[in-house]
């Protein structure tokens, strides 16, 4: 696969990860929900939204991804002609991974918040 195509694919993955930030997550509740469910869910989602879109390790993940991409280009291609593009692909992959981690973290916050409010959260 050409590096430009891979760069576009990685960029689209980052956009997709950021589009659903995790703070819109609706947990699966086992059992009845009371009249306060919608209010409780909205408050837990607002709490998750306060966490931002990227975690504290995003910069490190971008740097590692860029290094791995560049090293992979040299190892696989045997030259450094596409070094910059490979580093960009790796950096975007690292950024996408960070965005997905943050999305999962927000979902975990919502599940724990709802459990704390007495709901039997199963997923």
Steps between C-alpha positions, in 0.01 A plus 500: 500500500633843412592727793263778389211257500604379844526860621146572384371181662669586830364856487147368444544267797592799717193690382276202567644459849444866580149506357368280780683633800362241739304755701186413301521137610178347630565204729293182501295483818364171634174549680259785540603863474338768710370841408843656560675283240522764224624765743755260653623396155535862387700588813731198456551584131583860594755372752662285230501790251714704741790261437596650163557320171854370552667345801827605659697239305398632155829680434701194593284277279543737205879507544526123533272450197712736291818320603357158427364617164834647399696196617258268324546689174876465519484132596232398248607720210872491564524876439373825641322639194159492672622567852289813555180341376561187707562711810176692434304176468650375825425827678137491384470140614630602843252786513213271397598255774497779758159620386358148526650455848339825612166392355515174698594696812192721463278196458652352818430827686134489393462134603657563841298817553175321423596211729567754772145628453361151559452366148594142413729575204590193295662661199 
